Amino acid sequence: MATRPSSRQGASRRSIVVVIAAAAIVALALVAGALLLRDDGGSSASPTPVVDFTGIPQEGAVLGDPSATVRLIEYADLQCPACRGYTEEVQPTLVADYVRPGRVQAEFRGMTFIGPDSETALRFVHAAGLQNRLWQLQEALYRNQGAENSGWVTDELMRDLAADIPGLDVDRLFADKDSAAVTELLAEDARHAQEDQVSETPTLMVQIGGAEPYKINIGFDPNALSAALDDALQG
């Protein structure tokens, strides 16, 4: 549920609350599934991308038309099973219905609280962002997510995933991942997370223009995301 204060009519807010409350039921089931995957030692890899980013503008960690007045900020840990669930269940709707038409921008901010593989994965993802391919690589990593801190983010895996992304220079990716520029991007993500009081992943925040971002809680329900973004787009 959106936590932003608003002067909009109560009927609009009530309708969003109803949608998001229903989404919570779905979310509980999906979170339970994610926890089971964690207990089993990781989820199975999926070879097919769930999102098509072709032709959508990217600049670093930001995806979408720079003129869009609404931005959805995602805080995520690349080892987090729930973040994979969000990417597979909700991100296709976000990209197809809101980002590709130029209505909303999306921004990825990485967290590394789960452990060492989180930082390794995030370094590669931000290195891909230096080539404006961050969104393709984060999606590919989620589809191939392994058990937490099992050493699954190997050089071999990263070379295989990166080689399948058009326009991504694999040698440059590896050269950049430990660079000062990428280290600063990780530190910037951490600063933003502290400012926004992020304590779990995925955490989603909506920002309208230059206003302060506010958190939304949608579970894994695309309809709840649509309700929250439609409300933001209406001002």
Disulfide bonds with the S-S distance in Angstrom:
none
